[in-house]
Amino acid sequence: MIHCEEILAIVNEYLDGELDKETSAKLDRHLAGCAACRTLIENLEHTIALYAQGHAVDVPPDACQHLTDLLRDRWATKFPTDRQAE
């Protein structure tokens, strides 16, 4: 049996079709009963499909800055360093 936490470790191989048959079957059984993991896989598949289309998307500069600031703040919260205390 595969648990949700284990899915994250093998999701790339699953999506790339690189898992062995036994592990892939276990993961498929898990997905049949786990809406959260199904949603994760579906979202990743959708993201990959959009990326594969190769359409560039213009992002307003203020949105880029907001996203950069948000990611920097979350990173600093999750991985504090001595330099951030200065």
N, C-alpha and C positions, 0 to 999 in steps of 0.2 A: 504494500500500500504506500502511496506517495502522499505526503502532507503538503499543505499550501507553501510552507517555507521552502520546501525542496524544489518547488516549481521554479522559483526565481533562479536557482542555480543551474537549471537545465533548459530554461525557456528558449534561449538562442538556438541550442542544438535541436530542440523540438521544432521550432519554426523553420529551421534550415533542413529538416528531414534527416538529421545526422544521428538521431538516437537509435539504439538497437531496438529491435522489435518488441522485446519484453518490456523495456522501460517505456517505450512509446505507448504500448497497450495499457500499462498501469496509469500513465498520465491521462490517456483518453478516458479511462474509467473514473479517475478523479474528476476530470472536467465534466463528466456526465452528471455528477452529483454536487458540484461546487460552482454556484453562480458567480462568485467573486473571481475565481480563477478563469472561468470562461470569459468573463468581461475583460480581464487582463489580456488574455490571448487574442480576443477579438479586436481590442484596441491596438495591440501591437501589430496585428495583421493589417489593420486599416492604415496605421501609420506607415508601415512598410510599403503598402500599395500606393499611398500618396507620394511618398518619397520616390518610388520607382517611376512615377509619371514625370518627374523632373521639372515641374512648373515652379518658377521662381515666384516668391511672394514678397511684395514690398511691405516692410514693417515701418510704421512711423517712428522717427527718431526718439520721440518721447516714450513710446512703448518699449523700444530697445533699452533705453536707459532705465526705465522702471523695472523691467525684467532683470537686467544686470544687477541693479541694486537689491532686488528681492533675493536673487540667487546668492549674492555676496553675503547678505545678512543671514540667510539660512545656513550657508556654509560656515560662517563665523560662529553661529550658535551651536552647530553640530560639532565643529572641530575648532574649539578655541585655542589660541596660541598666546604666548607671552607678549608678542608684539602688539596684539589687539588690545592689551590692557594699558598700553602706553598712552 
